[in-house]
Amino acid sequence: MHPGPDSRRFAVHDHRPGAAPDGARLEPMALEVRRADGAGTAPHEGAPGHERLLRVERHACLAVVSDDDSADRFLDRLLDDGGADRRVTVHGVDARTDPDALRRLVGVVPAGMPLPEVPVHDALMAAGLRQGLPPETAAGRATDLAEALGLRAVEHTSVARLTPGQRSRTAVGCALLHVPKLLLLCRPLDDVDEVSETILHRVLSRYAASTGTVVFSSSSREVARRMTDRLFMVCDGQVRCGCLPTAR
């Protein structure tokens, strides 16, 4: 998350608030990014001109939006590039002190959406095995996800022959297979067909409602607004949260 010379401003849309009715935070945030020295914290969210904690509530859905690759770089570096000036925690697990435990909590679709050039079912299976799932469990979840993501017809088709929408659905399936608590997804809804967008919207919405939290990047504000309804700003690697409602 170190800002570079080519950093751009980009927006973050937040799906729902997560504070308890009395304003108390009763459990750790799904994702929290703050300065390691504790500086830059303002007494309340929404005051302009101050760096904020990035607090993502459990069961939220966030979209990080930029015209260039700033949003993708933000997500790609979130867990690996905290540096001495940043502290990143997922459900209270610190990225620097317990990276293995943290990664078990997170499912990732990296920038460029790399996948092994194998059949879809094998790609899903491999994702589960990498996370230490027993083969029987991985196979069952691969079948269930293929069904939920509309991939049964191409289950034995090589990833290389998939359409962009099918490839995106496969990548999201691989990220979901070990049932993480947080999804970090680079552009899963960009440049996909209408059917794929509808399926991914349904699957990610159900996941956020029942299981975990979604943070995804996009180059399209319209795509973001179809999934989310709150706006935050990030500039040059600095989080500036305004909690401003987006136009719909």
DRENPASE-157987 format. One record per residue: residue number from 0; residue in three letters; x, y, z of N, C-alpha, C in turn. Coordinates in nm, 3 decimals. Layout:
DRENPASE-157987
NODE pos code     n.X     n.Y     n.Z    ca.X    ca.Y    ca.Z     c.X     c.Y     c.Z
NODE NUM  ALA       X       Y       Z       X       Y       Z       X       Y       Z
...
//
This chain:
DRENPASE-157987
NODE pos code     n.X     n.Y     n.Z    ca.X    ca.Y    ca.Z     c.X     c.Y     c.Z
NODE   0  MET   0.079  -0.121   0.000   0.000   0.000   0.000   0.083   0.126   0.000
NODE   1  HIS   0.214   0.119  -0.031   0.295   0.240  -0.042   0.254   0.316  -0.166
NODE   2  PRO   0.222   0.444  -0.158   0.184   0.519  -0.277   0.301   0.534  -0.372
NODE   3  GLY   0.272   0.522  -0.501   0.374   0.539  -0.602   0.352   0.667  -0.678
NODE   4  PRO   0.446   0.703  -0.765   0.434   0.829  -0.839   0.317   0.831  -0.935
NODE   5  ASP   0.270   0.713  -0.975   0.160   0.708  -1.070   0.028   0.675  -1.003
NODE   6  SER   0.020   0.694  -0.870  -0.104   0.664  -0.798  -0.215   0.757  -0.847
NODE   7  ARG  -0.338   0.705  -0.848  -0.454   0.782  -0.889  -0.557   0.779  -0.777
NODE   8  ARG  -0.652   0.871  -0.787  -0.766   0.871  -0.695  -0.865   0.765  -0.741
NODE   9  PHE  -0.919   0.691  -0.646  -1.024   0.598  -0.682  -1.123   0.587  -0.568
NODE  10  ALA  -1.242   0.535  -0.600  -1.353   0.535  -0.505  -1.377   0.395  -0.451
NODE  11  VAL  -1.430   0.390  -0.330  -1.468   0.264  -0.268  -1.613   0.273  -0.228
NODE  12  HIS  -1.695   0.181  -0.275  -1.837   0.180  -0.243  -1.865   0.073  -0.137
NODE  13  ASP  -1.940   0.106  -0.034  -1.967   0.017   0.078  -2.113  -0.023   0.078
NODE  14  HIS  -2.139  -0.153   0.085  -2.273  -0.206   0.068  -2.365  -0.178   0.185
NODE  15  ARG  -2.317  -0.192   0.307  -2.406  -0.174   0.420  -2.330  -0.135   0.545
NODE  16  PRO  -2.391  -0.062   0.637  -2.325  -0.032   0.764  -2.321  -0.154   0.852
NODE  17  GLY  -2.226  -0.158   0.949  -2.214  -0.277   1.030  -2.202  -0.252   1.178
NODE  18  ALA  -2.222  -0.130   1.223  -2.211  -0.103   1.365  -2.332  -0.157   1.439
NODE  19  ALA  -2.312  -0.189   1.566  -2.424  -0.229   1.650  -2.517  -0.110   1.669
NODE  20  PRO  -2.645  -0.135   1.706  -2.741  -0.025   1.718  -2.695   0.088   1.810
NODE  21  ASP  -2.620   0.058   1.916  -2.575   0.162   2.007  -2.442   0.224   1.967
NODE  22  GLY  -2.394   0.187   1.846  -2.268   0.241   1.796  -2.146   0.162   1.837
NODE  23  ALA  -2.161   0.060   1.921  -2.046  -0.018   1.967  -2.003  -0.118   1.860
NODE  24  ARG  -1.872  -0.144   1.853  -1.819  -0.247   1.765  -1.799  -0.371   1.851
NODE  25  LEU  -1.887  -0.467   1.835  -1.889  -0.580   1.926  -1.790  -0.689   1.889
NODE  26  GLU  -1.735  -0.684   1.769  -1.641  -0.786   1.724  -1.544  -0.723   1.625
NODE  27  PRO  -1.429  -0.789   1.599  -1.333  -0.730   1.507  -1.393  -0.708   1.368
NODE  28  MET  -1.343  -0.606   1.300  -1.384  -0.581   1.163  -1.341  -0.697   1.073
NODE  29  ALA  -1.414  -0.718   0.965  -1.371  -0.817   0.867  -1.235  -0.779   0.809
NODE  30  LEU  -1.215  -0.649   0.783  -1.087  -0.599   0.733  -1.063  -0.463   0.795
NODE  31  GLU  -0.942  -0.442   0.845  -0.907  -0.313   0.904  -0.765  -0.277   0.861
NODE  32  VAL  -0.749  -0.155   0.810  -0.618  -0.104   0.770  -0.597   0.028   0.844
NODE  33  ARG  -0.487   0.037   0.917  -0.459   0.162   0.988  -0.309   0.185   0.996
NODE  34  ARG  -0.273   0.307   1.029  -0.133   0.339   1.044  -0.079   0.270   1.168
NODE  35  ALA   0.041   0.213   1.156   0.098   0.135   1.266   0.125   0.219   1.388
NODE  36  ASP   0.153   0.350   1.369   0.182   0.436   1.483   0.058   0.494   1.547
NODE  37  GLY  -0.059   0.459   1.489  -0.184   0.507   1.546  -0.219   0.649   1.509
NODE  38  ALA  -0.132   0.715   1.433  -0.159   0.854   1.395  -0.262   0.859   1.283
NODE  39  GLY  -0.315   0.976   1.264  -0.408   0.996   1.154  -0.549   0.956   1.186
NODE  40  THR  -0.577   0.914   1.310  -0.711   0.874   1.346  -0.792   0.994   1.389
NODE  41  ALA  -0.906   1.014   1.328  -0.993   1.125   1.365  -1.099   1.077   1.461
NODE  42  PRO  -1.160   1.167   1.539  -1.256   1.125   1.639  -1.385   1.069   1.583
NODE  43  HIS  -1.415   1.097   1.458  -1.536   1.040   1.400  -1.516   1.025   1.251
NODE  44  GLU  -1.584   0.923   1.194  -1.577   0.904   1.051  -1.651   1.016   0.981
NODE  45  GLY  -1.596   1.054   0.864  -1.665   1.152   0.782  -1.608   1.291   0.790
NODE  46  ALA  -1.520   1.320   0.890  -1.459   1.452   0.894  -1.360   1.464   0.781
NODE  47  PRO  -1.367   1.569   0.698  -1.281   1.579   0.580  -1.137   1.609   0.618
NODE  48  GLY  -1.046   1.567   0.530  -0.907   1.609   0.541  -0.823   1.526   0.635
NODE  49  HIS  -0.872   1.414   0.684  -0.793   1.332   0.775  -0.786   1.189   0.721
NODE  50  GLU  -0.670   1.127   0.741  -0.659   0.986   0.706  -0.741   0.905   0.803
NODE  51  ARG  -0.812   0.805   0.751  -0.900   0.725   0.834  -0.852   0.581   0.843
NODE  52  LEU  -0.896   0.515   0.945  -0.895   0.371   0.947  -0.984   0.323   0.833
NODE  53  LEU  -0.938   0.222   0.761  -1.028   0.154   0.667  -1.090   0.039   0.743
NODE  54  ARG  -1.215   0.053   0.778  -1.286  -0.050   0.854  -1.395  -0.108   0.766
NODE  55  VAL  -1.387  -0.234   0.738  -1.486  -0.302   0.656  -1.562  -0.398   0.747
NODE  56  GLU  -1.689  -0.374   0.765  -1.770  -0.456   0.854  -1.792  -0.595   0.797
NODE  57  ARG  -1.819  -0.688   0.886  -1.856  -0.823   0.843  -1.984  -0.817   0.761
NODE  58  HIS  -1.989  -0.898   0.657  -2.104  -0.910   0.568  -2.125  -0.785   0.482
NODE  59  ALA  -2.020  -0.704   0.467  -2.027  -0.589   0.376  -1.982  -0.633   0.236
NODE  60  CYS  -2.013  -0.549   0.139  -1.963  -0.568   0.002  -1.910  -0.434  -0.046
NODE  61  LEU  -1.781  -0.429  -0.077  -1.715  -0.305  -0.117  -1.662  -0.316  -0.259
NODE  62  ALA  -1.671  -0.205  -0.333  -1.612  -0.200  -0.467  -1.510  -0.088  -0.472
NODE  63  VAL  -1.388  -0.121  -0.510  -1.281  -0.024  -0.526  -1.274   0.011  -0.674
NODE  64  VAL  -1.297   0.138  -0.707  -1.315   0.177  -0.847  -1.205   0.270  -0.892
NODE  65  SER  -1.145   0.241  -1.008  -1.047   0.332  -1.067  -1.045   0.312  -1.218
NODE  66  ASP  -1.006   0.418  -1.290  -0.997   0.409  -1.435  -0.873   0.333  -1.480
NODE  67  ASP  -0.768   0.335  -1.397  -0.644   0.265  -1.431  -0.633   0.142  -1.341
NODE  68  ASP  -0.511   0.097  -1.313  -0.493  -0.024  -1.233  -0.473   0.006  -1.084
NODE  69  SER  -0.503   0.128  -1.041  -0.483   0.164  -0.900  -0.562   0.073  -0.807
NODE  70  ALA  -0.688   0.044  -0.843  -0.772  -0.039  -0.757  -0.715  -0.181  -0.747
NODE  71  ASP  -0.669  -0.234  -0.859  -0.610  -0.368  -0.857  -0.484  -0.371  -0.772
NODE  72  ARG  -0.400  -0.269  -0.787  -0.277  -0.264  -0.708  -0.308  -0.252  -0.559
NODE  73  PHE  -0.412  -0.176  -0.527  -0.454  -0.161  -0.388  -0.489  -0.297  -0.328
NODE  74  LEU  -0.568  -0.378  -0.401  -0.606  -0.509  -0.349  -0.490  -0.606  -0.349
NODE  75  ASP  -0.410  -0.606  -0.457  -0.298  -0.699  -0.466  -0.198  -0.678  -0.353
NODE  76  ARG  -0.178  -0.553  -0.312  -0.077  -0.523  -0.211  -0.133  -0.518  -0.069
NODE  77  LEU  -0.263  -0.535  -0.056  -0.326  -0.514   0.073  -0.269  -0.605   0.181
NODE  78  LEU  -0.250  -0.731   0.149  -0.201  -0.827   0.249  -0.049  -0.837   0.251
NODE  79  ASP   0.018  -0.804   0.141   0.162  -0.826   0.130   0.245  -0.701   0.151
NODE  80  ASP   0.184  -0.583   0.142   0.262  -0.460   0.137   0.220  -0.362   0.247
NODE  81  GLY   0.189  -0.416   0.364   0.151  -0.327   0.473   0.266  -0.236   0.512
NODE  82  GLY   0.388  -0.289   0.515   0.504  -0.209   0.545   0.508  -0.166   0.691
NODE  83  ALA   0.610  -0.090   0.725   0.629  -0.049   0.864   0.525   0.053   0.908
NODE  84  ASP   0.463   0.124   0.812   0.370   0.231   0.850   0.225   0.187   0.850
NODE  85  ARG   0.197   0.059   0.818   0.059   0.013   0.808   0.039  -0.114   0.889
NODE  86  ARG  -0.081  -0.128   0.941  -0.120  -0.252   1.005  -0.250  -0.299   0.942
NODE  87  VAL  -0.251  -0.423   0.891  -0.368  -0.481   0.826  -0.412  -0.602   0.908
NODE  88  THR  -0.539  -0.605   0.946  -0.593  -0.720   1.016  -0.719  -0.768   0.946
NODE  89  VAL  -0.741  -0.899   0.949  -0.861  -0.963   0.897  -0.924  -1.041   1.011
NODE  90  HIS  -1.042  -1.002   1.052  -1.110  -1.065   1.166  -1.017  -1.070   1.287
NODE  91  GLY  -0.941  -0.964   1.306  -0.852  -0.953   1.420  -0.717  -1.019   1.404
NODE  92  VAL  -0.692  -1.089   1.294  -0.564  -1.155   1.268  -0.471  -1.059   1.195
NODE  93  ASP  -0.353  -1.037   1.250  -0.258  -0.941   1.195  -0.181  -1.001   1.077
NODE  94  ALA  -0.177  -0.926   0.966  -0.109  -0.975   0.846   0.040  -0.994   0.868
NODE  95  ARG   0.101  -0.917   0.957   0.246  -0.926   0.977   0.285  -1.034   1.077
NODE  96  THR   0.203  -1.052   1.182   0.242  -1.145   1.287   0.194  -1.287   1.262
NODE  97  ASP   0.086  -1.305   1.184   0.035  -1.440   1.159  -0.017  -1.451   1.016
NODE  98  PRO   0.074  -1.439   0.917   0.029  -1.437   0.777  -0.037  -1.567   0.733
NODE  99  ASP   0.006  -1.682   0.787  -0.054  -1.809   0.746  -0.199  -1.818   0.791
NODE 100  ALA  -0.225  -1.780   0.915  -0.363  -1.781   0.965  -0.449  -1.683   0.887
NODE 101  LEU  -0.392  -1.567   0.854  -0.467  -1.468   0.780  -0.506  -1.520   0.642
NODE 102  ARG  -0.414  -1.585   0.576  -0.444  -1.631   0.439  -0.549  -1.741   0.437
NODE 103  ARG  -0.562  -1.813   0.546  -0.670  -1.912   0.552  -0.806  -1.845   0.560
NODE 104  LEU  -0.808  -1.720   0.603  -0.933  -1.646   0.615  -0.973  -1.574   0.487
NODE 105  VAL  -0.883  -1.572   0.389  -0.903  -1.487   0.272  -0.905  -1.571   0.144
NODE 106  GLY  -0.995  -1.537   0.053  -0.995  -1.591  -0.082  -0.963  -1.480  -0.179
NODE 107  VAL  -0.875  -1.506  -0.275  -0.820  -1.400  -0.360  -0.837  -1.435  -0.508
NODE 108  VAL  -0.878  -1.337  -0.586  -0.862  -1.339  -0.732  -0.764  -1.228  -0.765
NODE 109  PRO  -0.638  -1.263  -0.799  -0.536  -1.160  -0.823  -0.562  -1.084  -0.953
NODE 110  ALA  -0.492  -0.973  -0.968  -0.498  -0.896  -1.092  -0.459  -0.984  -1.210
NODE 111  GLY  -0.531  -0.972  -1.319  -0.506  -1.055  -1.435  -0.575  -1.189  -1.431
NODE 112  MET  -0.633  -1.224  -1.318  -0.712  -1.346  -1.301  -0.638  -1.471  -1.350
NODE 113  PRO  -0.515  -1.497  -1.301  -0.442  -1.616  -1.346  -0.509  -1.744  -1.298
NODE 114  LEU  -0.516  -1.843  -1.387  -0.572  -1.975  -1.356  -0.487  -2.081  -1.423
NODE 115  PRO  -0.475  -2.200  -1.365  -0.404  -2.309  -1.433  -0.481  -2.351  -1.557
NODE 116  GLU  -0.412  -2.382  -1.664  -0.479  -2.419  -1.789  -0.517  -2.566  -1.785
NODE 117  VAL  -0.613  -2.595  -1.701  -0.664  -2.730  -1.681  -0.817  -2.723  -1.688
NODE 118  PRO  -0.887  -2.837  -1.690  -1.033  -2.831  -1.687  -1.085  -2.757  -1.564
NODE 119  VAL  -1.203  -2.700  -1.576  -1.261  -2.619  -1.470  -1.267  -2.695  -1.339
NODE 120  HIS  -1.316  -2.819  -1.342  -1.326  -2.899  -1.219  -1.189  -2.916  -1.153
NODE 121  ASP  -1.086  -2.941  -1.234  -0.952  -2.959  -1.179  -0.899  -2.830  -1.118
NODE 122  ALA  -0.931  -2.717  -1.180  -0.888  -2.587  -1.125  -0.952  -2.563  -0.989
NODE 123  LEU  -1.081  -2.594  -0.977  -1.150  -2.579  -0.849  -1.092  -2.674  -0.744
NODE 124  MET  -1.070  -2.798  -0.784  -1.011  -2.897  -0.692  -0.875  -2.851  -0.643
NODE 125  ALA  -0.791  -2.804  -0.735  -0.656  -2.761  -0.699  -0.660  -2.647  -0.598
NODE 126  ALA  -0.756  -2.556  -0.613  -0.768  -2.444  -0.519  -0.798  -2.495  -0.378
NODE 127  GLY  -0.885  -2.594  -0.369  -0.917  -2.649  -0.239  -0.800  -2.725  -0.178
NODE 128  LEU  -0.729  -2.801  -0.259  -0.615  -2.878  -0.208  -0.503  -2.787  -0.161
NODE 129  ARG  -0.484  -2.673  -0.231  -0.381  -2.578  -0.187  -0.412  -2.522  -0.049
NODE 130  GLN  -0.538  -2.516  -0.015  -0.578  -2.466   0.116  -0.584  -2.576   0.222
NODE 131  GLY  -0.541  -2.698   0.184  -0.533  -2.806   0.281  -0.662  -2.884   0.301
NODE 132  LEU  -0.760  -2.868   0.213  -0.883  -2.944   0.227  -0.860  -3.091   0.190
NODE 133  PRO  -0.926  -3.185   0.257  -0.921  -3.325   0.214  -0.978  -3.337   0.073
NODE 134  PRO  -0.926  -3.431  -0.007  -0.974  -3.444  -0.146  -1.126  -3.461  -0.157
NODE 135  GLU  -1.185  -3.539  -0.067  -1.330  -3.560  -0.074  -1.406  -3.430  -0.052
NODE 136  THR  -1.358  -3.350   0.044  -1.423  -3.221   0.071  -1.406  -3.127  -0.047
NODE 137  ALA  -1.285  -3.122  -0.101  -1.260  -3.034  -0.216  -1.346  -3.074  -0.335
NODE 138  ALA  -1.360  -3.205  -0.359  -1.440  -3.252  -0.472  -1.587  -3.215  -0.455
NODE 139  GLY  -1.639  -3.232  -0.334  -1.779  -3.197  -0.309  -1.805  -3.049  -0.326
NODE 140  ARG  -1.715  -2.968  -0.273  -1.733  -2.823  -0.286  -1.716  -2.778  -0.430
NODE 141  ALA  -1.623  -2.842  -0.504  -1.605  -2.807  -0.645  -1.733  -2.832  -0.724
NODE 142  THR  -1.798  -2.944  -0.697  -1.924  -2.975  -0.765  -2.033  -2.876  -0.728
NODE 143  ASP  -2.042  -2.844  -0.599  -2.145  -2.750  -0.553  -2.124  -2.611  -0.614
NODE 144  LEU  -1.998  -2.566  -0.618  -1.970  -2.433  -0.672  -1.992  -2.429  -0.823
NODE 145  ALA  -1.955  -2.538  -0.892  -1.981  -2.543  -1.036  -2.130  -2.528  -1.064
NODE 146  GLU  -2.212  -2.590  -0.980  -2.357  -2.577  -0.995  -2.402  -2.434  -0.967
NODE 147  ALA  -2.357  -2.377  -0.856  -2.400  -2.242  -0.817  -2.355  -2.137  -0.916
NODE 148  LEU  -2.238  -2.159  -0.978  -2.182  -2.061  -1.071  -2.216  -2.089  -1.217
NODE 149  GLY  -2.304  -2.185  -1.240  -2.347  -2.215  -1.377  -2.236  -2.270  -1.464
NODE 150  LEU  -2.148  -2.352  -1.405  -2.032  -2.404  -1.477  -2.039  -2.554  -1.506
NODE 151  ARG  -2.149  -2.617  -1.471  -2.155  -2.763  -1.489  -2.138  -2.804  -1.636
NODE 152  ALA  -2.189  -2.722  -1.729  -2.179  -2.756  -1.871  -2.036  -2.749  -1.922
NODE 153  VAL  -1.948  -2.673  -1.852  -1.809  -2.660  -1.897  -1.713  -2.717  -1.793
NODE 154  GLU  -1.763  -2.801  -1.704  -1.683  -2.854  -1.594  -1.557  -2.925  -1.642
NODE 155  HIS  -1.566  -2.989  -1.757  -1.452  -3.065  -1.809  -1.385  -2.995  -1.927
NODE 156  THR  -1.415  -2.866  -1.942  -1.354  -2.784  -2.047  -1.231  -2.715  -1.991
NODE 157  SER  -1.125  -2.707  -2.072  -1.005  -2.638  -2.027  -1.033  -2.490  -2.004
NODE 158  VAL  -0.971  -2.436  -1.900  -0.985  -2.294  -1.869  -0.948  -2.208  -1.991
NODE 159  ALA  -0.854  -2.253  -2.072  -0.809  -2.177  -2.188  -0.920  -2.156  -2.291
NODE 160  ARG  -1.023  -2.240  -2.287  -1.130  -2.231  -2.386  -1.255  -2.161  -2.332
NODE 161  LEU  -1.249  -2.108  -2.213  -1.365  -2.043  -2.154  -1.385  -1.902  -2.208
NODE 162  THR  -1.509  -1.856  -2.204  -1.537  -1.716  -2.232  -1.488  -1.632  -2.114
NODE 163  PRO  -1.474  -1.500  -2.132  -1.433  -1.416  -2.018  -1.526  -1.431  -1.897
NODE 164  GLY  -1.656  -1.441  -1.921  -1.748  -1.457  -1.810  -1.732  -1.590  -1.739
NODE 165  GLN  -1.714  -1.697  -1.814  -1.693  -1.828  -1.753  -1.561  -1.833  -1.677
NODE 166  ARG  -1.459  -1.768  -1.732  -1.330  -1.764  -1.664  -1.342  -1.689  -1.531
NODE 167  SER  -1.415  -1.578  -1.533  -1.433  -1.501  -1.411  -1.509  -1.582  -1.307
NODE 168  ARG  -1.613  -1.653  -1.349  -1.688  -1.737  -1.256  -1.599  -1.847  -1.197
NODE 169  THR  -1.512  -1.904  -1.280  -1.421  -2.007  -1.232  -1.324  -1.950  -1.129
NODE 170  ALA  -1.270  -1.832  -1.158  -1.176  -1.770  -1.065  -1.242  -1.740  -0.931
NODE 171  VAL  -1.364  -1.689  -0.934  -1.436  -1.663  -0.809  -1.464  -1.795  -0.736
NODE 172  GLY  -1.496  -1.900  -0.810  -1.515  -2.031  -0.748  -1.391  -2.080  -0.677
NODE 173  CYS  -1.275  -2.061  -0.740  -1.148  -2.102  -0.677  -1.124  -2.022  -0.548
NODE 174  ALA  -1.158  -1.893  -0.549  -1.140  -1.811  -0.429  -1.236  -1.851  -0.318
NODE 175  LEU  -1.354  -1.901  -0.355  -1.456  -1.937  -0.257  -1.442  -2.078  -0.202
NODE 176  LEU  -1.364  -2.163  -0.265  -1.373  -2.306  -0.238  -1.343  -2.344  -0.094
NODE 177  HIS  -1.250  -2.274  -0.029  -1.220  -2.309   0.111  -1.307  -2.233   0.211
NODE 178  VAL  -1.413  -2.167   0.160  -1.509  -2.093   0.242  -1.438  -1.989   0.330
NODE 179  PRO  -1.374  -1.891   0.267  -1.303  -1.788   0.343  -1.401  -1.691   0.409
NODE 180  LYS  -1.348  -1.608   0.498  -1.429  -1.505   0.562  -1.422  -1.371   0.489
NODE 181  LEU  -1.323  -1.357   0.400  -1.305  -1.233   0.325  -1.263  -1.267   0.183
NODE 182  LEU  -1.326  -1.205   0.084  -1.289  -1.219  -0.056  -1.227  -1.090  -0.105
NODE 183  LEU  -1.108  -1.099  -0.167  -1.044  -0.987  -0.234  -1.036  -1.022  -0.383
NODE 184  LEU  -1.116  -0.957  -0.464  -1.136  -0.998  -0.603  -1.102  -0.885  -0.699
NODE 185  CYS  -1.007  -0.908  -0.788  -0.970  -0.808  -0.888  -1.058  -0.823  -1.012
NODE 186  ARG  -1.146  -0.728  -1.034  -1.229  -0.712  -1.153  -1.309  -0.837  -1.191
NODE 187  PRO  -1.380  -0.899  -1.099  -1.456  -1.019  -1.135  -1.577  -0.989  -1.223
NODE 188  LEU  -1.625  -0.863  -1.223  -1.747  -0.829  -1.296  -1.720  -0.744  -1.419
NODE 189  ASP  -1.594  -0.713  -1.448  -1.560  -0.632  -1.564  -1.557  -0.717  -1.691
NODE 190  ASP  -1.613  -0.665  -1.798  -1.604  -0.728  -1.931  -1.661  -0.869  -1.933
NODE 191  VAL  -1.765  -0.893  -1.853  -1.832  -1.023  -1.858  -1.969  -1.007  -1.921
NODE 192  ASP  -2.026  -1.116  -1.969  -2.157  -1.113  -2.030  -2.265  -1.094  -1.923
NODE 193  GLU  -2.383  -1.062  -1.966  -2.493  -1.032  -1.874  -2.527  -1.151  -1.785
NODE 194  VAL  -2.525  -1.270  -1.844  -2.556  -1.391  -1.766  -2.453  -1.409  -1.654
NODE 195  SER  -2.325  -1.392  -1.688  -2.219  -1.409  -1.588  -2.230  -1.304  -1.478
NODE 196  GLU  -2.259  -1.178  -1.517  -2.274  -1.075  -1.415  -2.389  -1.108  -1.320
NODE 197  THR  -2.500  -1.155  -1.376  -2.615  -1.190  -1.292  -2.581  -1.303  -1.196
NODE 198  ILE  -2.513  -1.405  -1.245  -2.475  -1.518  -1.159  -2.379  -1.474  -1.051
NODE 199  LEU  -2.276  -1.398  -1.088  -2.177  -1.352  -0.989  -2.242  -1.259  -0.887
NODE 200  HIS  -2.330  -1.173  -0.932  -2.399  -1.084  -0.839  -2.478  -1.167  -0.737
NODE 201  ARG  -2.549  -1.269  -0.785  -2.628  -1.353  -0.695  -2.540  -1.428  -0.597
NODE 202  VAL  -2.433  -1.491  -0.647  -2.346  -1.570  -0.561  -2.276  -1.483  -0.457
NODE 203  LEU  -2.221  -1.369  -0.501  -2.149  -1.282  -0.408  -2.243  -1.217  -0.307
NODE 204  SER  -2.364  -1.184  -0.349  -2.461  -1.126  -0.256  -2.501  -1.228  -0.149
NODE 205  ARG  -2.522  -1.352  -0.190  -2.558  -1.456  -0.093  -2.442  -1.484   0.001
NODE 206  TYR  -2.322  -1.486  -0.054  -2.203  -1.507   0.030  -2.190  -1.396   0.134
NODE 207  ALA  -2.206  -1.270   0.092  -2.194  -1.159   0.185  -2.303  -1.164   0.291
NODE 208  ALA  -2.422  -1.204   0.253  -2.533  -1.209   0.348  -2.516  -1.320   0.450
NODE 209  SER  -2.455  -1.431   0.409  -2.455  -1.548   0.496  -2.320  -1.584   0.556
NODE 210  THR  -2.211  -1.550   0.489  -2.082  -1.610   0.526  -1.972  -1.508   0.552
NODE 211  GLY  -1.947  -1.418   0.459  -1.828  -1.335   0.471  -1.844  -1.197   0.413
NODE 212  THR  -1.732  -1.141   0.373  -1.723  -1.002   0.326  -1.655  -1.000   0.191
NODE 213  VAL  -1.699  -0.912   0.102  -1.646  -0.903  -0.033  -1.585  -0.765  -0.056
NODE 214  VAL  -1.462  -0.762  -0.106  -1.400  -0.639  -0.156  -1.354  -0.667  -0.298
NODE 215  PHE  -1.410  -0.596  -0.396  -1.373  -0.622  -0.535  -1.340  -0.492  -0.606
NODE 216  SER  -1.249  -0.501  -0.703  -1.215  -0.384  -0.783  -1.295  -0.384  -0.911
NODE 217  SER  -1.307  -0.266  -0.971  -1.379  -0.252  -1.097  -1.334  -0.124  -1.165
NODE 218  SER  -1.342  -0.122  -1.296  -1.316   0.001  -1.371  -1.446   0.076  -1.400
NODE 219  SER  -1.558   0.021  -1.356  -1.688   0.077  -1.390  -1.766   0.116  -1.264
NODE 220  ARG  -1.801   0.244  -1.255  -1.886   0.289  -1.145  -2.025   0.226  -1.153
NODE 221  GLU  -2.073   0.203  -1.274  -2.206   0.144  -1.289  -2.209   0.002  -1.236
NODE 222  VAL  -2.104  -0.076  -1.265  -2.095  -0.210  -1.209  -2.093  -0.203  -1.057
NODE 223  ALA  -2.013  -0.110  -1.002  -2.005  -0.096  -0.857  -2.140  -0.061  -0.797
NODE 224  ARG  -2.212   0.028  -0.861  -2.340   0.073  -0.806  -2.447  -0.035  -0.813
NODE 225  ARG  -2.433  -0.128  -0.906  -2.527  -0.238  -0.909  -2.505  -0.334  -0.792
NODE 226  MET  -2.386  -0.330  -0.733  -2.355  -0.417  -0.620  -2.355  -0.345  -0.486
NODE 227  THR  -2.335  -0.211  -0.485  -2.308  -0.140  -0.361  -2.385  -0.009  -0.356
NODE 228  ASP  -2.392   0.053  -0.237  -2.465   0.179  -0.227  -2.403   0.280  -0.131
NODE 229  ARG  -2.276   0.265  -0.094  -2.206   0.364  -0.012  -2.073   0.399  -0.077
NODE 230  LEU  -2.025   0.521  -0.056  -1.904   0.568  -0.123  -1.798   0.611  -0.022
NODE 231  PHE  -1.676   0.560  -0.040  -1.557   0.603   0.031  -1.454   0.645  -0.073
NODE 232  MET  -1.357   0.723  -0.033  -1.252   0.765  -0.125  -1.116   0.718  -0.077
NODE 233  VAL  -1.029   0.681  -0.171  -0.890   0.647  -0.144  -0.805   0.724  -0.242
NODE 234  CYS  -0.701   0.792  -0.192  -0.616   0.873  -0.279  -0.470   0.849  -0.243
NODE 235  ASP  -0.388   0.814  -0.343  -0.244   0.794  -0.323  -0.214   0.699  -0.208
NODE 236  GLY  -0.291   0.592  -0.201  -0.269   0.493  -0.097  -0.322   0.531   0.039
NODE 237  GLN  -0.382   0.650   0.052  -0.437   0.697   0.178  -0.588   0.682   0.177
NODE 238  VAL  -0.643   0.626   0.283  -0.786   0.603   0.291  -0.854   0.728   0.346
NODE 239  ARG  -0.947   0.782   0.272  -1.024   0.899   0.316  -1.170   0.862   0.305
NODE 240  CYS  -1.234   0.832   0.418  -1.370   0.779   0.419  -1.470   0.890   0.443
NODE 241  GLY  -1.558   0.911   0.348  -1.658   1.014   0.364  -1.797   0.961   0.390
NODE 242  CYS  -1.819   0.829   0.370  -1.951   0.770   0.392  -2.058   0.843   0.313
NODE 243  LEU  -2.030   0.877   0.190  -2.125   0.952   0.109  -2.209   0.856   0.025
NODE 244  PRO  -2.342   0.871   0.026  -2.423   0.781  -0.057  -2.399   0.806  -0.204
NODE 245  THR  -2.395   0.700  -0.283  -2.379   0.714  -0.426  -2.512   0.750  -0.490
NODE 246  ALA  -2.506   0.810  -0.609  -2.629   0.837  -0.683  -2.678   0.709  -0.747
NODE 247  ARG  -2.807   0.688  -0.745  -2.866   0.570  -0.808  -2.976   0.612  -0.904
//
